């Protein structure tokens, strides 16, 4: 068998240890193949065509397998286990009506603000009556509402800043002074205040 010299195939010499020699029958003594790692060279045209045809068939098989691979699909639909309820707020001060959805575990005021809905508020902690509303329909859970008494809660008043919707609800905003008076008005003195000159004289004498 004749071995093609490496200098005839490449510009740089390659050590003989990198060659792979293939033996052929006596009838094929006129043909020779020199294999270098990563390369194949043939001295006869009919052998070159045979190797190229074999490589092309293998490439087409691999390509077909890659094209027929089904892509992995992931479900993008996700339903939250926390139900949401429709909240309708009649803002008497501004003369507008707001409708939006609020999850059961979210404060009504905070959810409204996240949707660019402006509602009255002050402390945000349930300690005043600026965000007080009267519930016209539905149920509100408000365990942190310290700004209104249990009596007012039973009458249907609620605070939006610490209120959670338990169902679809419809509420109406109230004047802050109105709710404050309903809660504390009975403790204030009523009627005109009489002047007590004697008490003033005693106070001035102590000074």
Beta strands, then each sheet from edge to edge (+ up, - down):
strand 1: 19-21
strand 2: 33-36
strand 3: 39-42
strand 4: 84-91
strand 5: 96-103
strand 6: 132-137
strand 7: 140-141
strand 8: 157-159
strand 9: 164-165
strand 10: 169-173
sheet 1: 1+ 2- 3+
sheet 2: 5+ 4- 10- 6+ 8-
sheet 3: 7+ 9-
end
